[in-house]
Amino acid sequence: MVLRTILEIAAILLNFAWWLIVIQVILSWLVAFNVLNTSSQGVRRFLTGLDRVLEPLYRPFRKILPDFGGLDLSPVVVLLLIGILINPVISNALRSLPAPGM
């Protein structure tokens, strides 16, 4: 019962992190194509906050990945790892546990 709860919480947190990364990637594209104005203090604070939250996830992969110039592939690597953790690992572990209430 406790293990099922821990796995479900981990799945929710990983899903939340996945969406944060997707939002950050989309916002970075909008900034790069001058759709979003970074001179707005609210936009700048939001982007800085996202960077501060997600940087610890990216840092280990940025050290390993080669330099591609202006292209940062660390969010893609983190998204792939989160997808692997959520789909095959956590979902299979939840299926192997007995149903709640048994």
KAZI-V709993 format. One record per run of one state. SS is the DSSP state (H for helix, E for strand, - for the rest). FROM is the first residue (numbers start at 1). TO is the last residue. If there is no record, write none. Layout:
# KAZI-V709993
SS/FROM/TO
SS/FROM/TO
This chain:
# KAZI-V709993
-/1/1
H/2/32
-/33/40
H/41/64
-/65/67
E/68/68
-/69/70
E/71/71
-/72/73
H/74/96
-/97/102
